[in-house]
Amino acid sequence: MSLPAPAVEYAVTVEDSMMVAHSLPGEVFGPAQALHGATYVVRATFRRDALDSDGIVVDIGAATGELADVLSDLTYSNLDDHPELAGVVTTTEALAAFVAHRLLARAAAGRLSGGGDDLTSLTVELGENPRAAASVTARLREPGSAATGWPWA
């Protein structure tokens, strides 16, 4: 008996961190309304339906470097003064979306090597502490809309 070919989705996750300062206007944020520091563990997960001709989702080294570069002007900065974030309430969720937007632009420019141009989605997660994180997933197309199955089948 043979098993049917499954619909598979491959993923590569890279990780970095950033330390920032910011304030969150609005009573809902309580003491975080005042300027405070935050350290985030940032994880970016790139997904695609099939491996490219080199057998990869994206080049892990390139993805790691691009994530570090995306975070470089945010790290050790006051986000309240960052020109690209003017008028944005820099919640963890909003920062995840900002990082995802920057990474997708780099993927579209071919800077991730491998399958950066054929991603199904990108998830960026910012961990605030060991028990809490926020994330955003940018769906670029529906999973399963490309050829699926195991690479050896």
C-alpha positions as CSV (number, residue, x, y, z in Angstrom):
1,M,0.0,0.0,0.0
2,S,1.4,3.4,-1.0
3,L,0.7,6.6,0.8
4,P,-0.7,9.5,-1.1
5,A,1.7,12.4,-1.8
6,P,1.3,14.9,1.0
7,A,1.0,18.6,0.6
8,V,4.2,19.8,2.2
9,E,5.5,23.2,3.2
10,Y,9.1,23.7,4.0
11,A,10.3,26.3,6.4
12,V,13.6,27.9,7.5
13,T,13.8,30.0,10.7
14,V,16.6,32.5,11.5
15,E,16.9,34.4,14.7
16,D,18.5,37.6,16.1
17,S,17.8,40.1,18.8
18,M,17.4,43.8,19.3
19,M,17.4,46.2,22.2
20,V,15.2,49.3,21.8
21,A,13.7,52.2,23.7
22,H,10.2,53.4,23.1
23,S,7.0,54.7,24.7
24,L,3.5,53.5,24.1
25,P,0.9,56.3,24.2
26,G,-2.5,55.4,25.7
27,E,-3.8,54.4,29.1
28,V,-4.1,50.8,28.0
29,F,-0.3,50.6,28.1
30,G,-0.1,51.6,31.8
31,P,3.5,52.1,32.9
32,A,4.8,51.4,29.3
33,Q,3.5,54.9,28.4
34,A,6.8,56.2,29.7
35,L,10.0,55.8,27.8
36,H,11.3,52.3,28.6
37,G,13.6,49.7,27.2
38,A,12.7,46.4,25.6
39,T,14.8,43.5,24.4
40,Y,13.3,41.3,21.7
41,V,14.3,37.9,20.3
42,V,13.4,38.2,16.6
43,R,12.6,35.0,14.6
44,A,11.8,35.1,10.9
45,T,10.3,31.9,9.3
46,F,10.4,31.7,5.5
47,R,8.0,29.1,4.0
48,R,7.6,27.6,0.5
49,D,5.9,24.6,-1.0
50,A,8.9,23.1,-2.7
51,L,12.6,23.2,-2.4
52,D,14.5,25.1,-5.1
53,S,17.0,23.4,-7.4
54,D,19.6,23.6,-4.7
55,G,17.3,21.9,-2.2
56,I,16.7,24.9,0.0
57,V,13.9,27.3,1.1
58,V,16.2,30.3,1.3
59,D,19.9,30.6,1.9
60,I,20.2,30.4,5.7
61,G,23.3,32.6,5.8
62,A,21.8,35.2,3.6
63,A,18.6,35.2,5.6
64,T,20.5,35.6,8.8
65,G,22.5,38.5,7.4
66,E,19.4,40.2,6.0
67,L,17.6,39.9,9.3
68,A,20.6,41.4,11.2
69,D,20.7,44.2,8.6
70,V,17.0,44.9,8.9
71,L,17.4,45.2,12.7
72,S,20.6,47.3,12.6
73,D,19.1,50.7,12.6
74,L,16.5,49.7,15.2
75,T,18.9,48.2,17.7
76,Y,20.0,50.6,20.5
77,S,17.7,53.3,19.2
78,N,14.7,55.2,20.5
79,L,11.9,54.0,18.2
80,D,9.9,57.2,19.1
81,D,12.5,59.1,17.0
82,H,12.8,56.6,14.1
83,P,11.7,58.4,10.9
84,E,10.1,55.3,9.4
85,L,8.0,54.7,12.5
86,A,6.7,58.3,12.9
87,G,3.1,58.2,14.1
88,V,3.2,54.4,14.7
89,V,2.4,53.0,18.1
90,T,5.4,50.6,18.3
91,T,3.7,47.7,20.0
92,T,5.4,44.3,19.6
93,E,2.8,43.4,16.9
94,A,3.5,46.6,14.9
95,L,7.3,46.0,15.2
96,A,6.9,42.4,13.9
97,A,4.9,43.8,10.9
98,F,7.6,46.4,10.3
99,V,10.4,43.8,10.3
100,A,8.3,41.5,8.0
101,H,7.8,44.3,5.5
102,R,11.5,45.0,5.4
103,L,12.4,41.3,5.0
104,L,9.8,40.8,2.2
105,A,11.3,43.8,0.3
106,R,14.7,42.1,0.5
107,A,13.3,38.8,-0.7
108,A,11.6,40.5,-3.6
109,A,15.0,42.0,-4.5
110,G,16.6,38.5,-4.6
111,R,18.8,39.1,-1.5
112,L,17.8,35.8,0.1
113,S,19.2,33.6,-2.7
114,G,17.4,30.3,-3.1
115,G,13.7,30.5,-3.1
116,G,13.2,34.0,-1.9
117,D,11.1,34.8,-4.9
118,D,8.8,31.8,-4.4
119,L,7.8,32.1,-0.8
120,T,4.3,31.1,0.4
121,S,4.6,33.1,3.6
122,L,6.9,34.8,6.1
123,T,6.2,34.9,9.8
124,V,8.1,37.3,12.1
125,E,7.9,36.7,15.8
126,L,9.2,39.1,18.5
127,G,9.6,37.4,21.9
128,E,9.4,39.9,24.7
129,N,10.2,37.3,27.4
130,P,10.3,33.5,27.8
131,R,6.5,33.5,28.2
132,A,5.2,36.1,25.7
133,A,5.6,36.8,22.0
134,A,3.8,38.5,19.2
135,S,3.9,37.6,15.5
136,V,2.6,38.5,12.1
137,T,2.3,36.2,9.1
138,A,2.4,37.7,5.6
139,R,0.8,35.2,3.2
140,L,2.1,35.7,-0.3
141,R,0.0,32.9,-1.8
142,E,-2.0,30.0,-0.6
143,P,0.1,27.0,0.4
144,G,-0.3,24.0,-1.9
145,S,-0.6,26.1,-5.0
146,A,2.7,24.8,-6.3
147,A,3.9,21.3,-6.8
148,T,4.1,19.4,-3.5
149,G,5.4,16.1,-2.3
150,W,8.7,14.8,-1.0
151,P,11.9,15.7,-2.8
152,W,12.9,12.0,-3.2
153,A,9.5,10.8,-4.5
